[in-house]
Amino acid sequence: MKYIFVSGGVISGAGKGVVSSSVGALLKSRGHVVTHIKIDPYFNYNAGMLAPSEHGEVYVLEDGSECDLDLGNYERFSSINLEASNAITSGKIFFEMIKREKEGHFLGKTLQINPHAIDDVIRRIKMVAETPVEDFKSGRRVIPDVVIIELGGTVGESESSIYTDAFAKFQRIVGRSNCAFVSVDHLVELESGEQKTKSIQMGCRNFRRFGLSYDIIVCRGVRDPSKETREKISKNCWVEPGNVFGLPNLESVYLVPKFLEEHGMVESLNKVLGISSKEGDREILETFERLVQKHEDTVRIGIVGKYSPEFDSYTSLVHALRFSGASVGVNVEIEWINADSYTTEDLEKCNGIIIPGGFGARGIEGKISAIRYARENRIPLLGICLGYQLSIIEMCRNVLGMKDASSEEFNPSGKNLVVRFISDKNGVVDKKLRVGGYEVELEDGLVKRLYSGAEKIRERHRHRFEVVRSEVSSLCSYGLRFVGFSDERRAAKIFELTSHPFFVGVQFHPEFTARPNQPHPLITGLISASCRKLN
């Protein structure tokens, strides 16, 4: 078993997640079975309660884990399914320690960072290494031979010291020859063009304080490091000159694997870890190349959201649109529309519209107005999760005349609540979040055709409210059809409007299961309808 540890020296947000994902894709293409771990030093148990404006989107795994968005990159780049154990937070570490202490597992011992917390980090890494990883396309599960561990934040922070100490202890347990340490840090460049390496040197010095040293350094910057800069980094950071890589800003993150491969990243890792490349599946790398190809036609998709796109609040949706655009053969241009402040002219620019998921009342009326515009002007629309619920509310208000139609989420005391807390098959309301993969039965219609006639599908959910079918049955007289249902309760999960070119709502999140080599059929359908290529 080989382990690759990816961390950053003095500045967070340098691109560790993309580098980790790219290395995973490259090693998989060379015949290795790769899995990933993301370590977030924050004290939240997971990312589920973090605001998208604070930490980006909450990514949902098949098993229902709510994770950092980097887990989404790992799954997309390597076309795998990950689990809760692939995400480690300080919140999980200390929660489990205290829980076990209360259960009497520590027999009265004093709990400390060393050894208890550090040993738990090591236990979790070993557990992932011994857990089969599932291939997304085939469903086959295989024990990995390479584990890539990304440490969020920066080395030297008080929150990160537990993990760097754990890495130092771990390398002594498994052997230094089985570990590769990769630094991803910014290469500062002045207006004069002079490249400054002091921040990279400081990061390496911080790392050595824990008894660790980097094998490979990836320099993020405007340009590649010059020969002189590479030599300076090599000399001061104790790294081979050939293991100092530049990574300039590229047009797409999907160009990063090819860039690193062309500059010898795989060969460097092979040398450090003492491994050799095998015959692997290069399909995913070839798909990456197709994703960045330019096409003759462009389709503009409006995303009417309440969270700022600058914070990666809808990153999986953006990737899913790129995948489907490439499969249809069109460029996808995204029009970001603030649900709180937009004009009709903003909607008129769009060939298609997406109403994404979210929580809370802010921006709701703006989203409902956008839905009405799309419905009345026959603009293709896909409502996702909250967007699905709001589409039903919009039609109840403006088609059925239920002007006060609303959701229990926004108006708990309302009279015409067509969206309520989920209840079980016995009608008991538990207010729990339904999160993770669930099966949906399909009935004949447009959506079933998009899924190639499948009787059942499995999609990832994240919601605690659902449409009450009995309250909206009158909409069926106006062309609304519910065409997707949960297995156990026949709860409505999908609707389509037969009188519209493409007006579809889904209670789940299709963006979480979109892959470069397997675009999601619903998003592909939206793009096809938006450029009038839907049969």
C-alpha positions in Angstrom: 0.0 0.0 0.0 1.3 3.5 -1.0 0.2 6.8 0.6 0.4 10.2 -1.0 0.0 13.2 1.4 -1.0 16.5 -0.2 -0.8 19.7 1.9 -0.1 23.4 1.6 2.4 25.6 3.3 1.3 29.1 4.0 -1.8 29.9 1.9 -5.0 27.9 1.6 -7.0 27.7 -1.6 -3.9 27.0 -3.7 -5.6 24.1 -5.5 -4.7 21.1 -3.4 -8.0 19.5 -4.2 -7.5 19.7 -8.0 -3.9 18.4 -7.7 -5.1 15.5 -5.5 -7.9 14.7 -7.9 -5.6 14.9 -10.9 -3.0 12.7 -9.4 -5.7 10.2 -8.6 -6.9 10.2 -12.2 -3.3 9.8 -13.5 -2.5 6.9 -11.3 -5.8 5.2 -12.2 -4.9 5.6 -15.9 -1.7 3.8 -15.1 -3.4 0.8 -13.7 -3.6 1.6 -10.0 -6.7 1.4 -7.8 -6.9 4.8 -6.0 -9.0 6.1 -3.1 -9.0 9.4 -1.4 -9.2 11.0 2.0 -10.0 14.6 2.7 -9.1 16.0 6.1 -10.7 19.2 7.2 -9.3 20.5 10.5 -12.5 22.4 11.5 -14.5 21.3 14.5 -17.8 20.9 12.6 -18.8 17.2 12.5 -19.2 17.4 8.7 -20.0 20.0 6.1 -23.7 19.6 6.3 -24.4 22.6 8.5 -21.8 24.9 6.8 -23.2 27.8 4.7 -22.3 27.5 1.0 -21.0 31.1 1.2 -18.6 30.0 4.0 -17.3 26.7 2.6 -18.8 26.1 -0.9 -21.4 23.5 -1.7 -22.3 20.6 0.5 -21.5 17.5 -1.5 -23.6 14.4 -0.8 -22.1 10.9 -1.1 -24.1 7.8 -2.0 -24.2 6.7 1.7 -25.7 10.0 2.8 -22.6 11.7 4.1 -22.5 15.4 3.7 -19.0 16.4 2.7 -16.6 19.0 1.5 -16.8 19.8 -2.2 -13.4 18.2 -2.8 -15.0 14.8 -2.4 -17.0 15.7 -5.5 -13.8 16.4 -7.4 -12.3 13.1 -6.3 -15.4 11.2 -7.4 -15.6 13.0 -10.8 -11.9 12.8 -11.7 -11.4 9.1 -10.8 -15.0 8.0 -11.5 -15.4 6.3 -8.1 -17.9 6.3 -5.3 -16.6 7.3 -1.8 -18.0 6.8 1.7 -18.2 8.6 5.0 -14.9 7.2 6.1 -13.2 9.1 3.2 -13.9 12.4 5.0 -12.2 13.2 8.3 -12.8 16.3 10.4 -11.6 17.3 13.8 -15.2 17.3 14.8 -15.5 13.6 14.0 -12.3 12.8 15.8 -13.2 14.5 19.1 -16.9 13.5 19.0 -16.0 9.9 18.7 -13.3 10.1 21.4 -15.7 11.7 23.9 -18.4 9.2 23.0 -16.1 6.2 23.5 -14.9 7.7 26.8 -18.5 7.9 28.0 -19.0 4.3 27.0 -16.0 3.3 29.2 -13.6 2.3 26.4 -10.6 4.2 27.8 -10.9 2.7 31.3 -10.3 6.0 33.2 -7.3 7.1 31.2 -6.6 10.8 30.6 -7.6 11.6 27.0 -4.9 13.6 25.1 -4.0 14.7 21.6 -1.1 12.4 21.7 -1.7 9.5 21.7 -5.5 9.3 21.5 -6.4 11.8 18.8 -3.3 11.1 16.7 -3.9 7.3 16.9 -7.5 7.8 15.8 -6.3 9.7 12.7 -4.0 6.8 11.9 -6.8 4.3 12.5 -9.0 6.1 10.1 -6.4 6.2 7.4 -5.7 2.5 7.7 -9.4 1.8 7.6 -9.8 3.6 4.3 -6.8 1.7 2.9 -8.4 -1.6 3.8 -11.9 -0.7 2.4 -12.7 -1.6 -1.2 -13.4 1.4 -3.4 -16.4 1.3 -5.8 -16.0 2.1 -9.5 -18.9 4.4 -10.5 -19.5 2.9 -13.9 -19.2 -0.8 -13.2 -20.1 -0.9 -9.5 -17.1 -3.2 -9.0 -15.4 -2.9 -5.6 -11.6 -3.4 -5.3 -9.1 -2.9 -2.5 -7.0 0.2 -3.4 -3.2 0.2 -3.7 -2.8 3.9 -3.4 -4.4 6.3 -0.9 -4.3 10.0 -1.5 -4.7 12.1 1.6 -5.4 15.8 1.3 -5.0 18.0 4.4 -7.2 21.1 4.2 -5.9 24.5 5.4 -2.2 25.1 5.9 0.6 23.4 7.6 1.6 25.1 10.9 -1.9 26.1 11.9 -2.9 25.0 15.4 -5.9 23.1 13.9 -3.6 21.1 11.6 -0.9 20.1 14.0 -2.8 17.0 15.1 -2.7 15.7 11.5 1.0 16.6 10.7 2.0 14.8 13.9 -0.2 11.9 12.8 1.5 11.8 9.4 5.0 11.8 11.1 4.0 8.8 13.3 2.2 7.1 10.4 5.3 7.2 8.1 7.3 5.5 10.8 4.7 2.7 11.0 4.3 2.0 7.3 7.8 3.0 6.3 9.1 6.2 4.6 9.4 4.4 1.3 5.7 3.9 1.2 4.9 7.6 1.6 5.1 10.6 -0.7 4.6 14.1 0.5 3.4 16.7 -1.9 3.3 20.5 -1.3 0.9 22.7 -3.3 1.7 26.4 -2.7 1.6 29.8 -4.4 4.6 31.0 -6.2 4.5 34.8 -5.7 5.4 36.8 -8.8 6.0 40.6 -8.7 4.8 43.0 -11.4 8.4 43.1 -12.6 8.2 39.4 -13.3 10.5 38.4 -10.5 9.5 35.1 -8.8 9.7 35.0 -5.0 10.1 31.7 -3.3 10.2 32.7 0.4 6.6 31.6 1.1 7.3 28.1 -0.3 10.5 27.9 1.7 8.6 28.9 4.9 6.0 26.2 4.2 8.7 23.5 3.8 10.4 24.7 7.0 7.1 24.5 8.9 6.7 20.9 7.6 10.1 19.9 8.7 9.3 21.0 12.3 7.1 17.9 12.5 9.8 15.6 11.3 8.5 15.5 7.7 9.9 16.6 4.4 8.3 17.1 1.0 9.2 14.9 -1.9 7.4 16.9 -4.6 6.5 20.6 -4.7 3.8 22.0 -7.0 4.1 25.8 -7.5 0.9 27.5 -8.3 1.3 30.8 -10.2 0.8 32.9 -13.3 3.8 31.2 -15.0 6.0 28.2 -14.7 8.9 28.6 -12.3 12.1 29.6 -14.2 15.1 27.4 -14.1 16.7 29.7 -11.5 13.5 29.5 -9.4 13.4 25.7 -9.6 17.0 25.5 -8.5 16.4 27.8 -5.6 13.4 25.9 -4.4 15.2 22.6 -4.8 18.2 23.8 -2.8 16.3 25.5 0.0 13.5 22.9 0.3 15.6 19.8 0.0 13.7 18.5 -3.1 15.1 17.0 -6.3 15.1 19.7 -9.1 13.0 17.3 -11.3 10.3 17.2 -8.5 9.6 20.9 -8.6 6.6 21.4 -10.8 4.9 24.5 -12.0 1.1 24.7 -12.4 0.0 27.9 -14.0 -3.7 29.0 -14.3 -5.3 26.8 -17.0 -8.5 27.3 -18.9 -10.1 24.3 -17.2 -9.3 22.1 -14.2 -9.7 19.2 -16.6 -6.5 20.3 -18.3 -4.5 19.8 -15.1 -4.1 16.0 -15.3 -2.7 16.2 -18.8 -0.4 19.1 -17.8 1.0 17.2 -14.9 1.4 14.1 -16.9 3.3 15.9 -19.7 5.7 17.4 -17.1 6.6 14.1 -15.5 4.4 13.9 -12.4 3.7 10.2 -12.7 7.4 9.4 -13.2 8.3 11.4 -10.1 5.7 9.6 -8.0 6.9 6.2 -9.3 10.4 7.0 -8.3 9.5 8.3 -4.8 7.2 5.4 -4.0 9.1 2.7 -5.8 6.2 1.7 -8.0 5.8 1.2 -11.8 3.0 2.1 -14.2 0.7 -0.7 -15.5 -1.7 -0.9 -18.3 -4.8 1.1 -17.1 -8.0 2.7 -18.3 -7.2 6.0 -20.1 -10.9 6.6 -21.0 -11.3 9.3 -18.3 -8.2 11.2 -19.4 -9.5 11.1 -23.0 -12.8 12.4 -21.8 -11.1 15.3 -20.1 -9.7 16.4 -23.4 -13.1 16.3 -25.0 -14.5 18.5 -22.2 -12.3 21.5 -23.2 -13.0 21.3 -27.0 -14.7 24.3 -28.5 -17.9 23.8 -30.5 -19.6 25.9 -33.1 -22.9 26.4 -31.2 -23.3 27.9 -27.7 -26.2 27.5 -25.3 -26.8 29.9 -22.4 -28.1 28.4 -19.2 -29.4 30.6 -16.4 -28.9 29.5 -12.8 -31.3 31.4 -10.6 -29.6 31.0 -7.2 -29.4 32.6 -3.8 -25.8 31.8 -3.0 -22.8 33.6 -4.6 -21.1 31.6 -7.3 -17.8 33.0 -6.3 -17.7 30.6 -3.3 -18.2 27.4 -5.4 -21.8 27.2 -4.1 -22.9 25.3 -7.2 -19.7 23.7 -8.4 -21.1 20.2 -9.0 -23.9 21.8 -11.1 -21.3 23.7 -13.2 -19.3 20.6 -13.8 -22.5 18.6 -14.7 -23.4 21.3 -17.3 -19.9 21.1 -18.9 -20.2 17.3 -19.1 -23.6 17.4 -20.8 -22.6 20.2 -23.1 -19.7 18.2 -24.4 -21.9 15.2 -25.0 -24.4 17.3 -26.9 -21.7 19.1 -28.8 -22.3 22.7 -27.7 -20.5 25.2 -25.5 -22.3 26.0 -22.3 -22.3 29.5 -21.1 -23.6 30.0 -17.6 -25.7 33.1 -16.8 -25.6 33.7 -13.0 -28.9 35.2 -11.9 -29.3 36.5 -8.3 -32.7 35.4 -7.1 -33.0 38.6 -5.0 -32.3 41.1 -7.8 -32.7 40.4 -11.5 -34.7 41.8 -14.4 -36.8 40.2 -17.1 -33.9 41.0 -19.5 -31.6 38.7 -17.5 -34.1 35.8 -18.1 -34.5 36.7 -21.8 -30.8 36.0 -22.4 -31.2 32.4 -21.4 -31.9 29.4 -23.7 -32.6 27.3 -20.6 -33.0 27.9 -16.8 -32.1 25.9 -13.7 -33.6 26.5 -10.3 -31.1 24.8 -8.0 -31.5 23.5 -4.5 -31.2 25.4 -1.3 -32.6 26.0 2.2 -34.4 29.0 3.8 -36.9 31.6 2.6 -34.5 34.2 1.1 -34.8 34.5 -2.6 -37.9 32.3 -2.8 -40.2 34.8 -4.5 -37.5 35.7 -7.1 -37.2 32.0 -8.0 -40.9 31.6 -8.3 -41.1 34.5 -10.7 -38.3 33.0 -12.8 -40.2 29.7 -12.9 -43.4 31.4 -14.1 -41.4 33.2 -16.8 -40.0 30.0 -18.0 -43.3 28.2 -18.0 -45.3 30.9 -19.8 -42.5 31.6 -22.3 -41.8 27.9 -23.0 -38.2 28.2 -21.9 -36.7 24.8 -20.9 -36.5 24.6 -17.1 -35.1 22.1 -14.7 -36.1 22.5 -11.0 -33.8 20.7 -8.6 -34.8 19.8 -5.0 -36.1 23.2 -3.7 -36.5 24.2 -7.4 -38.9 21.2 -7.8 -41.0 22.3 -4.8 -41.1 25.9 -5.9 -42.2 24.9 -9.4 -45.2 23.2 -7.9 -45.9 26.2 -5.7 -45.7 28.5 -8.7 -48.3 26.4 -10.7 -50.6 26.2 -7.7 -50.5 30.0 -7.4 -50.7 31.0 -11.0 -52.6 28.1 -12.7 -54.9 26.9 -9.9 -55.4 30.4 -8.4 -54.1 29.3 -4.9 -52.5 32.7 -4.3 -51.3 31.7 -0.8 -49.8 28.3 -1.8 -46.6 27.9 0.0 -44.3 25.5 1.9 -44.1 24.6 5.5 -40.5 25.6 5.4 -41.3 29.2 4.7 -44.8 29.6 6.2 -45.5 27.0 8.9 -48.9 28.5 9.8 -50.1 28.9 6.2 -53.4 27.5 5.0 -52.5 26.1 1.6 -49.2 24.3 2.3 -48.5 22.1 -0.7 -45.0 21.3 0.5 -44.6 19.8 4.0 -42.2 18.0 6.2 -41.6 14.4 5.1 -43.7 11.8 6.9 -43.1 8.1 6.9 -45.4 5.4 5.5 -47.6 5.6 8.6 -48.0 9.3 8.3 -45.7 10.2 11.2 -43.7 13.4 10.7 -40.1 13.0 11.8 -38.5 16.2 10.3 -35.3 14.2 9.5 -33.2 15.0 6.5 -33.5 12.5 3.7 -29.9 12.4 2.4 -28.0 10.0 0.2 -28.9 7.6 -2.5 -32.5 6.4 -2.9 -34.3 4.4 -5.6 -37.0 6.1 -7.7 -39.5 4.2 -9.8 -40.2 5.8 -13.2 -43.4 5.9 -15.2 -43.6 6.4 -19.0 -42.9 9.8 -20.2 -40.1 12.2 -21.3 -38.0 11.6 -18.2 -38.1 7.8 -18.6 -37.0 8.2 -22.2 -34.1 10.3 -21.1 -33.1 7.5 -18.7 -33.1 5.1 -21.7 -36.3 3.4 -20.6 -35.1 2.4 -17.1 -37.8 1.2 -14.7 -35.8 2.3 -11.6 -33.1 4.8 -11.1 -31.0 5.6 -8.0 -30.2 9.3 -7.2 -28.8 11.3 -4.3 -31.2 13.3 -2.2 -30.9 16.0 0.4 -34.2 17.4 1.7 -36.6 17.3 4.6 -39.7 18.6 2.8 -41.7 17.1 0.0 -44.7 17.8 -2.3 -48.1 16.7 -0.9 -49.6 15.0 -4.0 -53.2 15.1 -2.7 -53.0 18.9 -2.4 -51.9 19.4 -6.0 -53.8 16.7 -7.9 -55.8 19.4 -9.8 -52.6 20.3 -11.6 -52.9 17.1 -13.6 -55.8 18.7 -15.5 -53.3 21.2 -16.8 -50.7 18.8 -18.1 -48.7 18.1 -15.0 -47.6 14.5 -14.6 -45.8 12.9 -11.7 -43.6 10.3 -13.3 -41.1 9.3 -10.5 -42.0 7.9 -7.1 -40.1 6.5 -4.1 -40.4 2.8 -3.5 -41.9 2.6 -0.1 -44.4 5.5 0.1 -45.1 6.4 -3.5 -43.9 10.0 -2.6 -43.6 12.1 -5.8 -40.0 12.6 -6.8 -40.3 13.8 -10.4 -42.8 15.8 -12.5 -43.0 16.9 -16.1 -45.3 19.3 -17.8 -46.6 17.7 -21.0 -47.7 21.0 -22.6 -44.2 22.4 -22.4 -41.0 21.6 -24.4 -39.1 20.8 -21.3 -40.4 21.7 -17.8 -39.1 19.1 -15.4 -38.7 19.1 -11.6 -36.8 16.5 -9.5 -36.6 16.2 -5.7 -33.1 14.8 -5.9 -29.7 16.3 -7.0 -28.7 15.0 -10.5 -25.5 17.0 -10.4 -24.0 14.8 -7.7 -24.0 11.7 -10.0 -22.8 13.4 -13.2 -19.4 12.2 -14.4 -17.1 13.3 -17.3 -17.6 10.0 -19.0 -21.2 9.6 -17.9 -23.1 12.9 -18.1 -26.5 13.0 -16.3 -29.4 12.3 -18.6 -31.6 15.1 -17.1 -29.1 17.8 -17.5 -28.2 16.5 -21.0 -32.0 16.7 -21.8 -32.2 20.3 -20.6 -29.3 21.3 -22.8 -30.7 19.4 -25.7 -34.0 21.1 -25.3 -32.3 24.5 -24.9 -30.6 24.2 -28.2 -33.6 22.4 -29.8 -31.8 19.1 -30.2 -34.1 17.1 -28.0 -36.0 14.4 -30.0 
